[in-house]
Every structure is written in structure tokens, then in C-alpha cells.
């Protein structure tokens, strides 16, 4: 019995030592910054010789009365509720298209995935040309079909929609890879059995394929939510939050307050709110949606 306890202690020690590097990295680069950010949100920003002092919930009270924060929150909600379902649905459609027998299937898959590997700044510059008034690709196509041009990034009515289109174009190919991998794991015998039972293609997709893709859908949705609240590159490169705060998103506003206005305390409070929102969404996804996911 003593030998068994000794072996168990050695296994526990070995396991702890193997986990230690990952635990240290996780603490240093994830949990410690979160704790520091929460603490900083209750302190003022040090300026010159004036030190940082405890001010309690002042930053959060300022946030409630900040119209730009609420504008950023509404913009981010519109952005998320538009990009997430469309990009996921488009990714699934593309995966279904390239998973079957298709001539030049490898080239089509590469074409779908190419936007994903392009750098953010490169994508922004490409679409800046597309959206250029008068001689950009979008305006040229519209004029070809009898439409009129527009200042897509310079108008409050179209600027956010223009960014939404870019995100869908870039993210759909990334999500397609996960759906394609999941589709290839579905046994053909299931589809053959459903066909023998007289199920139509739509019924086979709805009753067989879609339920088996639910674990992948949950994973993709989590990544899509995180991506919808971390967009900042395109905003900086294309609109800087304009016109008239029409494209200000939460993470860009954190960047603007922290590095533009150098109000690190208020930026920390904004970050805490953003993290809390993401945590609540994650709890809903794992607590509600995960119960309805069938794992094979």
C-alpha cells in the first residue's frame, strides 16, 4: 500500500511539473493582465508628477454617461448580430459545396480560404480600393448595372455595413475549414440509410448532417463572437471610427482612449466591461447551447 501511495505521489508530481510551464504562461499572459486591468479600473491615470490614486467606481459612472461608449456598444451589437450568422451560414454553404464531387475542388477550396491568410492591413488596403468613390471596383460595378456611386466609407449610413462585408469576406473561409473537416467525419452509411428510408436531400441535411455538425457549430460560434468583439485593425486602417463615430467599436474605443487620449484608467474600465460581456456570452453558449449539442 505504501508503494502504491509513493507511485501515486510521483505521478501527481510528474503531472504538476508537466503542467507548470503552461500554467505559468497562462497566468502571466492571461489571468495576471486581467487582474491588473480590474485593479487599474478603480484608479486614476497617472499624469506627470501626479500619481495614480484610488477613485472607486468613477470610471464606471463616467462610462454610463459617455455617449461614445453607448454608440460603440450599439455599433458592436449590430456588427456582431450581422457578421456572425451570415459568415457561419456562408461557411457551411461553402463547405457543403466543396465537400462533394467537384472538378477543380482543390482550387475552389484554396480560393475560399485565401482571404483568411491575408494580413489585416493588406485586406484593408484591398477594400479601400474597392470602396474608393467614382473609380473603385464597387462603384464601377454599380454603374455597369445602371446604379450610382457612393462614398461607402465616408457616409454614416454605409460605413459600418462596408466593414461588415469585409469581415464576412475574410472570416467565412476560415470557418469553412472547420465545417469541411466535420463533414468529412460523417459516415456515408448514415446518408445512405436516410436515403433508403425515403428522406429528401433537405431532410437528410436537417435531420442528419446538421445535428452532427452541432459541436463544430458551437466551436465556430465561440470563435465568431470573440472575433466580432476584437476587430480593431480594419477600423484603424480604414475609418478611424468615423464618420461621426459610425464605425466606433468597443475594442477600438478602448484603443482610442488608452493610446490616443492616454486615459489608461478609463480604458481599463472599458476593457473590464468588454471582458464581462464576453464572459456572459460564453456562459450562455456553454450553459444553454452546449446542452443541445450531440457529441458522437
Buried (B, 14 or more C-beta within 10 A) or exposed (E): EEEEEEEEEEEEEEEEEEEEEEEEEEEEEEEEEEEEBBEBBBBBBEEEEEEEEEBEEBBBEBBEEBEBBEBBBEBBBBBBEBBBEBBBEBBBEBBBBBBEEEEEEEEBBEEBBEBBEEEBEEBBEBBBEBBBBEEBEBBEEBEEEEEEBBBBBBBEEBBBBBBBBBBBBBBBBBBBBBBBEBBEEBEEEEBEEBBEEEBEEEEBBEEBBEEBBBBBBBBBBBBBBEBBBBBBBBBBBBBEBBBEBBBBBBBBBBBBBBEEEEBBBBBBBBBBBBBEBBEEBEEEBEEEBEEEBEEE
